[in-house]
Amino acid sequence: MKGAWILFTILAVAFASDALRSQFDQFKATYGKSYSTQHENEHRFAIFKQSLARAAQSEADNHGSARFGVTQFSDLTPQEFRRSHLMPPSIFKANRTKVYADGPVPQSRASLSCSPDSTSYDWNSCGCVGGVRNQGQCGSCWAFSTAETVESYCALAGQALQPLSVEQIVDCDTTDDGCGGGLPSNAYGYIQQAGGLETEAEYPYTAGSGNSGTCQFVESEAICTVTGYQSISGESGLYAQTSSSSGGPVSVCLAAGTFQDYTGGVLTSCPTTIDHCVQLTGYNNYGGSGAYWIVRNSWGTSWGENGYIWIAIGSDLCSIGDEATVPSVSIIGGSTSTSDSDSGNDSASSSSGGDGDSSSSSSGSDNDMIMEDSDTRSTNSVAFLPFIIGGSAFVVILAAVGVAYARAQEKSKSHQYQPLATL
């Protein structure tokens, strides 16, 4: 009997190893991963197995409300992931004066006139939220959060919705640190004193490999600028801003320590140390059971809920209400919108899709920003093989470009400035 048990154990461990190897091969094929040596391949395989174990623990911590498993980051250690996709928490610990809004930050409105439902609403449906983008291996989330929120309010003010230049902020905002991190509040100040933001088409994103460039901003090509900003206080402030017809999306910086393995569902367990910036676009079932914030990330559409994450409302989870801001804007150029609110993007609260992101040791092409219009989001979920981990319990099942082109203008401007005073 003892011999049979030993044989069973050996066979189970062998099967587990084969299943994990097969899952790792599928992961590499799905996300375009390749490694320069066999030694590196085995090193990444070991990290991949650790990621699956960590994902299983995170799923248990969230009591099944959120799903964790294989993502494009599963071959990165938590330390590598933090260096390439998050920011140093020290950025948010400096003493800064904040002026909080008493209610929704007043904004001009033109062609887009939307009336949020008090229980569930996503500003995607108003046509003022663009497609999910991909920051690549650059800690530029703060610049994405800034540009995306400015472009949302420019659209609400009457400008045709179009992506504004993240690369301009990364390259030209000298108060912040490019791929090393920064603050939306500083970025608003840069935009105001520089004279506005160019479009993504005019000044494309090239920092996805982890390096910012030389400032190439041309003020005459700017189409929208910032005139000030205010801070939003807590979850009640987030709701006041996103539920008002005179409000809109919010730039939020939060704690993203559990985001690496997130694949979907409502997050109910989260650390508190802020290290990432995103855009909050709405809420679901506010005041009811299972309520959550709808949050647009910048890691491509293969991550999470088609590039979004849902975060439980009610306990300031992930410190979501602690570093929130809304800019006031002014249109200075570009085409204006003539669309009605029903021509907006589809809500991200019920869609899913995919694209990849590669580690520093892989050969994927995702160093460039990926932008996908949310009208055309398609379901492209990756179903990974169940996996087995040896040990006394043997089985653990887990369901789980742009090319930089030469600019026609040679005149470059770099703006030195003091941080913007709040409204």
N, C-alpha and C positions, 0 to 999 in steps of 0.2 A: 504493500500500500504506500509506504514511504517513497519507494522508487517511482511509483506512478505519479505521485504528487510532484516530485522533482522534475520528471519528464514534462509534466503539464506546465510547470513553471518555466522551464527552458523554452518550450514551444510558444507560450504566451508572450514572453519577453521578445522572442525572435519576431513574432507576428507584429508586436507593437512597434519594433524598430523598423520593419518593412513598411508599415502603415504610415509612420511619421516621415520616413524617407520619401515615400510617394507623395505625401502632402507637401513636403518641402519642394519637390520637383514641380508640382503643380503651381505652387506659390511663385517660383522663379519664372515659369512660363507666363503666368497671368500678368505679372508686373514687370516683365522684361529684365529680370535680374540675371547677372552673370558675374563671376569672380575670376580674378586673374590667375589664381593658383588653386590646386586641390586643397592645400592647407587652409586657404581663406574660405573655400567652400565648406569645409568641415567646421571651421570656426563659426561661420554664419548659421550652419545647421544646428550647432549647439545653442546658439542664441535663440534661434527659431523655436526650439523645444522649450526653452525657458519662457519665451513669450506666451506660448500656449498655456503653460502652467499658470502664469500670472493672469492671463485672460480668464481662466477658469475660476481663479480666486476672486477677481473683480466681479464676475457674474454672480458668484455666491454673495458677495458683499452688497450687491444691488438687489438681491432677493428675486432675481428673474425679471425685473422691470426693464433692465437694459441688457443688451447683448454685447459680448466681447469675444474676439477671436482673431482670425488672420486678417491683417491689414497690410498695406504697402510698407509699413514700418516694422514688420515682425522680425526682420533680420538685424535690427538695431538694438543695442543695449539701451536702457533708460537714459544713461548718461549721454550716449551718442545722439539719441533722439532729442534730448533737451538742448544740446549744443546746436543742432541743425534746424530745429523747428520751433523752439520756445525762446524765451528771453530770460536774462538774469533777474531773479526776484528783487535784487537790490534797486533796480530802476524805480520800483514803486514805493520804496521805503523812505525816499527823500521827503523832507517837509515841503509841502506845496500848498499855496493858498487856493481854496476852492470856493467858488460862488455858486450856490445851489439854486436851481429854478424852483419857484413856488408852485408851478403847474407846468403844463406843456410849454415848451420853448416856442414863442411866437415865430411863425414862418409865413412868408408870402405864398399864396396859392394862385395858380393860373388855370390851365386846362384840366389838371388832375384834381378832382374833388371826390374824396372817398369818405365813407361813414363807417368806421369800424364797429363791428358787433361787440357788445360788452363782454361776451363770454369767450368767443374764439375769433381771432383775426390774424391774418398774415399780410403784411404790406406788399408782398409779392403780387397779390390780387389787385393792387392799385396801380401796378405798372411802374413802380419807382425803385425796384430792386433788380439788379443785374444778375448775370449768371455766376455760378461758383467759379472761383479762380484757384490757382495753385502757386503758392509762394516758393515752392522748391526747397532747396537746402539753405535758405536764407531766413534769419530771424526778423523778417520784415512784416510780420503780422500787424504790427502797430500802424504801418503805412497803408496796408490793405484796409484795415478797419477805418482809418481816416478817410481815404479816397472813396471807399464804398459808401460811407455815410454822407459825405459831401455830395457825391453824384446823386444819391437818393433825394436829397433836399433840393438840388438843382432841378431835378426832374419834376418835383412837386411844385417848384416855382415857375415851371413852364418850359424848361429846356428839354429837348428830346433826350431820352435816357440813353446814355452812352458811357462806357467805362472811362474814368479819368486816370491819369498817369500815376501809378504807384512808384515807378522808377524815378520820376522827377522828385518825389518826396525822399526816397532812399538816397539819391545822389546829392540833392541840393540842401536838404535840411541839416545844417551844420551843428545845431544844438543836440540833435540825436545822433545815433551811432549806426545808421544804415542796417546792415545785416546783423549787427550786434545788439539791436533793440532800440526802442524809443517810446515816446508817449504821444498819443493823439493830441493832447493839449498843446504840446510843443509844435506838432505838425500843423495845427490850425494857425498858430502864430507864423510859421514859415509861409504858409499859403497866402495869408493876408498881406504880409510885408513883401512877398515876392511879386504879388500882383495877380495871383490865380494859378489854376492848374491847367495844363494842356491835356489833350485826350490821350488815351492809351495808344491810339493809332499813330499819333504824331510823336509820342515819346514812349516807345514800347518797353516792356519789362524784360530785363536781361540779367537780373541779379540772382536768378534761380540756382546758379552754381555755387552761391555763397559769397560773391564779391560785388560790391556796389561799383558804380562807374563815376566818371567825371561829370559834373553838372553841365547839362546842355540845354537848360531852360531858355526859351525864347518868349518873352512876355507878350508879344503881339499875337501869339498863338493860344494864349490862355482863354478859356471859355467860361469859367465860373470861379468865383473867389469866395473867401470866408470873411465875414465882417465881425465875428465874435463867436463865443461859445459859452455854454453853461454846463455845470455838472448836474447830474441826476442823482438823487438821494434814495438809495435802497430800492427794494422791489416795488414799493408803492409808487415811487417816482418813475420806475420803468413802465408800470402799468398806466400811469397818468399820461406819459408821453406816447405810448404805442396805442392806447385806446381812444385817443382824442382825434377828431377830424382835422384839427389844426396841428397834430403831432406828426409822428413818423417813426422810422427805425432809429436805433440808438447804437452808438459805438460803445462796446463794453470790453473791459479787460478783466480776465478771470483766472481761476486756478485750473490748469489743464493737465494736471499730473496723471489723470486716468484716461486721457483722450487717446493715447497711443494705440490701444487695443479695442477701442469702441467701434462697434459695427452697426448699432441701431438701438431703438427703444428709448425709454425715459430714464435718464441718469438720476439716481437717488442717493448715491454716495460719492463724495468728492473731497479732495484736500482743500485747504484754504489759502495756500500761498500763491499769489497772483503771478503769472508768468506768460500770459498769452492774451492777444486782443482779437476780437471778432465783431460781428454785427448782429444785434438782436433785431429780428424782423417781425415778431409777433408772439402770440400766446394761444394756448388751447385749453378750453374748459376752465377758464379762470374762475376761482372761487368754488370749484367742484372737485370731485375725486379724480386723482391722477392728472391734475393740471400741470402744464409745462410751458416753458419758454421755447420759442423756435429761434435757433441761433445759426447763422450762416458762418461757416468756417472758410479757411483759404488753403485747404489741403487737397483740392480736387474733388471730383464727384464720386470717385470710387470709395472714398472714406465716409463712414457714418451713414446717415440717412440722405443719400445723394448729395453729400458735401455739407449737410447740416447735422446739428446735434440737438436733442431735446433734453432740457434740464428742468427737473422738478421745481415747481413754484412753492414758496412758503417758508423756506428756512435759509434764504440767502445762500443757497447751495453754490459751491465753487466761488464764493465771494462775488457773485454776479452783479450785485447792486452797489459794490464799493468803489469801482472806478469806471463810471459811466458818464458819457458826455454827448452833447448834441450841438452841432455848429449852426450858426445863422449864415446864410449865403446870399450872394448876389450874382446874377447872370451878367456876363460881360461880352459874350460872343457865342457863336455857334447857332445851330438851328433850334427852333422852338417846337414844342410838341403840340400836335393837334389831336392826339388820341384821347379817347374817353377812358375812364377808369376800368371798364370791362375788357380793355385790350392788354392788360398787364400780364406779367408772368404767372405761370401756374404756381400754386402754393407748394412749398417744399415740405409741408407737413405730411404729405402722403405719397411722395414720389421717391424713386431710387434710381441710381445709375452708376457709371464707373469710369475711372481713368486711373493711371498709375503714378507712382512716385518712387524714385530709386534711391538707394543708400549711396554713400560716398564711394563704396567699393563696387558699385554696379554700373552697367553700361547703358541704362535707360536714357531716353531723350527728354525726360521731364524736368530738366534744369530750366527750361523755358516755362513761362506761365501758361497754364491751360485755362481757357475761358470758354464756358459753355452756356449758351442762352438757356434760361430756365424754361422757355416755351418748349424746347426740344429735348428736355430731360427724358431719358428712356431708362426702362428697367433693365439692368444688366448685372444682376447680383451674381456673385461668385460663390458657388456651392463647393466647399472644400470637404474632402473625405473625412469621415469620423476618424479619430486617432485614439491610440491606446498607449498608455504609459505603464511600464512595468513597475512592479513593487507588490506590496501585499494586496493592493486593491486592483491591480492590472489595468482596468478599463476606465478611461476618462473620455467622455464623448463631448466634442465641442462643435456645435453646428456653426459650424461656422462655414510767335515762336519766332516761340517766335525767334527768328534769326535777327540779330541786331543789325539794322540797316543804317547806311550813312545818311546823316541829316543834311538837308539842303542848306540850312543856316549854319554859318561858322561862328557867329557871335554867341558866346556863352556868358551866362551870368551866374555868379555865386553870391548868395545873399547872407550877410551876417546880420543877426537881429537879436533882440531881446524877446523872451517868451511873451506871447500875446496876453494882454489883460483881458480878463473875462468880462462878459457883458455887465 
